[in-house]
Amino acid sequence: MIDVVKAYEEEFEQLVKLYEKHTQDNSLRNRAVASIIVSGNRVIGLNTLKGIDVKSKTREDGVVIIDVNIEDNVIMPIPVHLCTGFLEKRGEQLLRFNYYIGNNVKIKFKSHCILTKIEKLHHKMISDIYVGKNSSLIYEDEHFHDENGGIFVETITYAKLDKNAFFQNKFSATKTRIGKINVLMDLELSDSAKADLESKIYGKLTDEINIQEILRLNGEHASGIAKSTIFATDLTKAHVINEAYGNAPYTKGHIECNEVVKGENVSVSTVPILKVVNEKSELTHEASVGRIKQDQLDILMSKGLSEEEATSIIINGLIG
């Protein structure tokens, strides 16, 4: 069992049970797995392994500051697990993560944000990430929200990739309602650095989705991909901005947005921004907006499924 802050054992147990229910994963109880558990405005559980240092504090204004430092040459075969939850009905959760990834590191983070059984919440997470030379960081972030739509999430990521670094960020919010969500990913890439950004969000009812992904290709031979996939149904509003800046020679960037809609009152838009500062940079983009095919719905509904169930199956298939 990981180290649990005294007086918060019951809160820890509640959050872990919610985590296991939604993720079908019991890693938070495994001593061999590095993990960080945040509830409300405090870190209540922590398990660190050799080469990983985590420090946290809660400021007077309620902001939780969490510093995660990974030493040079650390190779972590098992992902570090991060669970962020909120157990009150209403409130505000403000988190600030500072990640320092040393040189020659290979590490993966699996982050789950559990915001269920909530009436009204503002959740804001800002992450500042530095990835050292020749290092690889994979960060997967999955969200579970309450179905009443009363949650407003802001997830903001600033990342700097040093020479020959690799950073992959996968953001997913497809299994529950969203409420309102703003996603910003802003990356700066040095020489020969590579980045892979991917966001997948499923909007229902009156959900609002805003995504902005930015690739700043500042070093020679830097390359990056930013891809967003939005499934918008009912009265969902979605707006996506994908940007790529070729600021150095021999850089390559590709941005892509795919939006699948169902419903007469859906409102979606996508804006690609490409700016070549150096003539030896190569930037490309593609975008598509399409509807769920009616014949696919008809086939599934003929098997006894409701239209909502059939839609979910088709979307889940597209999510992969």
C-alpha positions as CSV (number, residue, x, y, z in Angstrom):
1,M,0.0,0.0,0.0
2,I,1.3,3.5,-0.7
3,D,1.9,6.2,1.9
4,V,-1.4,7.8,2.8
5,V,-1.6,11.2,4.7
6,K,-2.9,10.6,8.2
7,A,-6.5,11.7,8.8
8,Y,-7.3,11.2,5.1
9,E,-7.4,7.4,5.0
10,E,-11.1,7.3,4.4
11,E,-10.9,9.9,1.6
12,F,-8.1,8.0,0.0
13,E,-10.2,4.8,0.0
14,Q,-13.2,6.5,-1.5
15,L,-11.2,8.0,-4.3
16,V,-9.3,4.7,-5.0
17,K,-12.6,2.8,-5.3
18,L,-13.9,5.4,-7.8
19,Y,-10.6,5.1,-9.7
20,E,-10.9,1.3,-9.8
21,K,-14.5,1.4,-10.9
22,H,-13.9,3.6,-13.9
23,T,-10.5,2.3,-15.0
24,Q,-10.6,-1.4,-14.0
25,D,-7.1,-0.8,-12.7
26,N,-5.8,-1.5,-9.1
27,S,-2.3,-0.1,-9.6
28,L,-2.9,2.5,-6.9
29,R,-2.6,-0.3,-4.3
30,N,0.6,-1.7,-5.7
31,R,3.8,-0.8,-3.9
32,A,5.8,-1.5,-7.1
33,V,4.0,1.3,-9.0
34,A,5.0,4.9,-8.5
35,S,1.8,6.9,-7.9
36,I,0.5,10.3,-6.9
37,I,-3.1,10.7,-5.6
38,V,-4.7,14.2,-5.3
39,S,-8.0,14.8,-3.7
40,G,-9.5,18.3,-3.6
41,N,-6.6,20.7,-2.7
42,R,-4.1,18.3,-1.3
43,V,-1.9,15.3,-2.1
44,I,-3.3,12.5,0.0
45,G,-1.3,9.5,-1.3
46,L,2.2,9.1,-2.6
47,N,4.5,6.3,-3.7
48,T,7.9,7.1,-5.2
49,L,10.5,4.8,-6.5
50,K,14.3,5.3,-7.1
51,G,15.0,8.2,-9.4
52,I,11.6,9.9,-8.8
53,D,11.2,12.8,-6.4
54,V,7.9,14.4,-5.7
55,K,7.2,17.4,-3.5
56,S,3.9,19.1,-2.9
57,K,2.4,22.1,-1.0
58,T,-0.9,23.8,-0.9
59,R,-0.8,27.6,-1.0
60,E,-3.0,29.9,1.0
61,D,-5.1,30.6,-2.1
62,G,-5.9,26.8,-2.4
63,V,-3.6,26.1,-5.3
64,V,-1.8,22.8,-5.1
65,I,1.8,22.9,-6.3
66,I,3.3,19.5,-7.2
67,D,6.9,19.2,-8.4
68,V,7.9,16.0,-10.1
69,N,11.6,15.5,-10.8
70,I,13.0,12.5,-12.7
71,E,16.8,12.0,-12.4
72,D,19.1,11.5,-15.4
73,N,19.2,8.0,-17.0
74,V,16.1,6.7,-15.3
75,I,14.3,4.0,-17.2
76,M,10.8,3.2,-15.8
77,P,9.3,0.0,-17.3
78,I,6.1,0.6,-15.4
79,P,4.0,3.8,-15.9
80,V,3.8,6.3,-13.1
81,H,0.1,6.6,-12.1
82,L,-1.5,9.9,-11.3
83,C,-5.1,10.1,-9.9
84,T,-6.8,13.4,-9.5
85,G,-10.3,13.5,-7.8
86,F,-12.8,15.7,-6.1
87,L,-15.2,14.2,-3.6
88,E,-17.3,17.3,-2.7
89,K,-20.5,18.2,-4.5
90,R,-19.4,21.7,-5.3
91,G,-16.1,23.7,-5.4
92,E,-12.9,24.6,-7.2
93,Q,-9.8,22.6,-7.7
94,L,-6.6,24.4,-8.8
95,L,-3.5,22.4,-9.6
96,R,-0.1,23.3,-10.7
97,F,2.3,20.5,-11.8
98,N,6.0,21.2,-12.6
99,Y,7.6,18.2,-14.4
100,Y,11.4,18.1,-14.8
101,I,12.5,15.1,-16.9
102,G,16.3,14.7,-16.9
103,N,18.5,13.6,-19.7
104,N,18.4,10.0,-21.2
105,V,15.2,9.2,-19.4
106,K,12.4,6.9,-20.6
107,I,9.2,7.3,-18.7
108,K,5.4,7.1,-19.0
109,F,2.6,8.7,-16.9
110,K,-0.9,7.5,-16.8
111,S,-3.2,10.2,-15.5
112,H,-6.9,9.8,-14.6
113,C,-9.1,12.6,-13.6
114,I,-12.1,11.3,-11.6
115,L,-14.7,14.1,-11.3
116,T,-18.0,12.1,-10.8
117,K,-20.8,12.7,-8.3
118,I,-20.4,16.4,-8.6
119,E,-23.0,19.1,-9.1
120,K,-20.8,22.1,-9.9
121,L,-17.0,22.3,-10.2
122,H,-14.2,24.4,-11.7
123,H,-11.2,22.2,-12.2
124,K,-8.0,23.9,-13.5
125,M,-4.7,22.1,-14.1
126,I,-1.6,23.8,-15.4
127,S,1.4,21.6,-16.3
128,D,4.8,23.0,-17.0
129,I,7.0,20.2,-18.5
130,Y,10.7,20.1,-19.4
131,V,12.0,17.0,-21.3
132,G,15.8,16.7,-21.2
133,K,18.2,15.7,-24.0
134,N,17.6,12.3,-25.6
135,S,14.6,11.6,-23.2
136,S,11.2,10.1,-23.9
137,L,8.0,11.1,-22.1
138,I,4.6,9.6,-22.8
139,Y,1.7,11.2,-20.9
140,E,-1.8,9.7,-21.2
141,D,-4.6,11.7,-19.6
142,E,-8.2,10.3,-19.3
143,H,-11.1,12.1,-17.8
144,F,-14.3,10.9,-16.2
145,H,-16.9,13.6,-15.4
146,D,-20.4,13.7,-13.9
147,E,-23.3,13.2,-16.3
148,N,-25.2,16.3,-15.2
149,G,-22.8,18.6,-17.1
150,G,-21.9,20.9,-14.2
151,I,-18.2,20.6,-14.6
152,F,-15.9,23.2,-16.2
153,V,-12.4,21.8,-16.8
154,E,-9.3,23.8,-18.0
155,T,-6.3,21.7,-18.7
156,I,-3.2,23.6,-19.8
157,T,0.1,22.2,-20.8
158,Y,3.3,24.0,-21.6
159,A,6.2,21.8,-22.6
160,K,9.8,22.4,-23.7
161,L,11.7,19.6,-25.5
162,D,15.4,19.7,-25.4
163,K,17.7,18.3,-28.2
164,N,16.5,14.9,-29.5
165,A,13.7,14.6,-26.9
166,F,10.4,12.9,-27.6
167,F,7.0,13.8,-26.0
168,Q,3.7,12.2,-26.6
169,N,0.5,13.5,-25.0
170,K,-2.8,11.7,-25.4
171,F,-5.9,13.4,-23.9
172,S,-9.1,11.4,-23.8
173,A,-12.6,12.3,-22.5
174,T,-15.0,9.9,-24.3
175,K,-16.7,7.8,-21.7
176,T,-18.8,10.3,-19.8
177,R,-20.3,13.8,-20.4
178,I,-17.9,16.7,-20.6
179,G,-19.8,19.7,-19.4
180,K,-17.4,22.4,-20.5
181,I,-13.8,21.8,-21.3
182,N,-10.9,24.0,-22.5
183,V,-7.7,22.2,-23.6
184,L,-4.5,24.0,-24.4
185,M,-1.2,22.3,-25.4
186,D,1.7,24.6,-26.3
187,L,5.0,22.9,-27.2
188,E,8.5,24.3,-28.0
189,L,10.8,21.9,-29.8
190,S,14.6,22.1,-29.9
191,D,16.9,20.4,-32.5
192,S,15.7,17.0,-33.6
193,A,13.0,16.9,-31.0
194,K,9.7,15.1,-31.8
195,A,6.2,15.6,-30.5
196,D,2.9,13.7,-30.9
197,L,-0.2,15.4,-29.6
198,E,-3.6,13.6,-29.7
199,S,-7.0,14.7,-28.3
200,K,-10.2,12.7,-28.4
201,I,-13.4,14.2,-26.9
202,Y,-17.1,13.0,-27.1
203,G,-19.6,15.8,-26.5
204,K,-23.3,15.2,-25.6
205,L,-26.3,17.3,-24.9
206,T,-25.2,20.9,-24.2
207,D,-21.4,20.2,-23.8
208,E,-18.9,22.8,-24.8
209,I,-15.5,21.8,-26.2
210,N,-12.5,24.1,-27.0
211,I,-9.2,22.7,-28.1
212,Q,-6.0,24.6,-29.0
213,E,-2.8,22.7,-29.9
214,I,0.4,24.5,-30.8
215,L,3.7,23.2,-32.2
216,R,6.6,25.6,-32.1
217,L,9.3,24.0,-34.2
218,N,12.3,26.1,-33.0
219,G,15.2,23.7,-33.6
220,E,16.6,22.2,-36.8
221,H,15.0,18.9,-37.8
222,A,12.3,19.2,-35.1
223,S,9.0,17.6,-36.1
224,G,5.6,17.3,-34.6
225,I,2.0,16.1,-35.2
226,A,-1.1,17.5,-33.5
227,K,-4.3,15.6,-34.1
228,S,-7.8,16.3,-32.7
229,T,-10.9,14.1,-33.0
230,I,-14.2,15.4,-31.8
231,F,-17.5,13.5,-31.6
232,A,-20.3,16.1,-31.3
233,T,-23.9,15.1,-30.7
234,D,-27.2,16.8,-29.6
235,L,-26.5,20.5,-28.8
236,T,-22.7,20.2,-28.5
237,K,-20.6,23.2,-29.4
238,A,-17.0,22.5,-30.4
239,H,-14.2,24.7,-31.6
240,V,-10.7,23.5,-32.5
241,I,-7.6,25.5,-33.3
242,N,-4.4,23.6,-34.5
243,E,-1.2,25.7,-35.0
244,A,2.2,24.9,-36.3
245,Y,5.2,27.3,-36.7
246,G,8.2,26.3,-38.7
247,N,10.8,28.5,-37.1
248,A,13.9,26.5,-38.1
249,P,15.3,24.7,-41.2
250,Y,14.3,21.1,-42.0
251,T,11.4,21.2,-39.6
252,K,8.3,19.2,-40.3
253,G,4.8,19.7,-38.8
254,H,1.4,18.2,-39.5
255,I,-1.9,19.2,-37.9
256,E,-5.2,17.4,-38.3
257,C,-8.7,17.8,-37.1
258,N,-11.6,15.3,-37.6
259,E,-15.1,16.1,-36.4
260,V,-17.9,13.7,-36.5
261,V,-21.4,15.1,-35.8
262,K,-24.9,13.8,-35.1
263,G,-27.8,16.2,-34.5
264,E,-29.3,19.2,-36.3
265,N,-28.2,21.7,-33.7
266,V,-24.6,20.7,-33.3
267,S,-22.1,23.6,-33.8
268,V,-18.5,22.7,-34.8
269,S,-15.6,24.6,-36.3
270,T,-11.9,24.0,-36.9
271,V,-9.2,26.5,-37.7
272,P,-5.7,25.5,-38.9
273,I,-2.9,28.0,-38.6
274,L,0.4,27.3,-40.4
275,K,3.3,29.8,-40.4
276,V,6.6,29.1,-42.1
277,V,9.3,31.4,-40.9
278,N,12.2,29.4,-42.4
279,E,11.8,28.5,-46.1
280,K,13.2,25.0,-45.4
281,S,10.4,24.1,-43.1
282,E,7.5,21.9,-44.3
283,L,4.0,22.2,-42.7
284,T,0.8,20.4,-43.7
285,H,-2.7,20.1,-42.5
286,E,-6.0,18.3,-43.1
287,A,-9.5,18.6,-41.6
288,S,-12.8,16.9,-42.0
289,V,-16.3,17.2,-40.7
290,G,-18.8,14.4,-41.3
291,R,-21.9,12.7,-40.0
292,I,-22.4,9.3,-38.6
293,K,-23.7,7.2,-41.4
294,Q,-27.4,6.4,-41.1
295,D,-27.1,2.9,-42.6
296,Q,-24.7,2.0,-39.7
297,L,-27.2,3.2,-37.2
298,D,-30.0,1.3,-38.9
299,I,-28.1,-2.0,-38.9
300,L,-27.4,-1.7,-35.1
301,M,-30.9,-0.5,-34.3
302,S,-32.3,-3.5,-36.2
303,K,-30.6,-5.7,-33.6
304,G,-32.6,-4.1,-30.8
305,L,-30.3,-1.2,-29.8
306,S,-31.6,2.2,-29.1
307,E,-30.3,5.1,-31.3
308,E,-28.2,6.3,-28.4
309,E,-26.6,2.9,-27.8
310,A,-26.0,2.5,-31.5
311,T,-24.3,5.9,-31.7
312,S,-22.1,5.0,-28.7
313,I,-21.0,1.8,-30.4
314,I,-20.1,3.5,-33.6
315,I,-18.2,6.3,-31.8
316,N,-16.3,3.8,-29.6
317,G,-15.3,2.0,-32.7
318,L,-13.9,5.2,-34.2
319,I,-12.1,6.0,-31.0
320,G,-10.3,2.7,-31.2
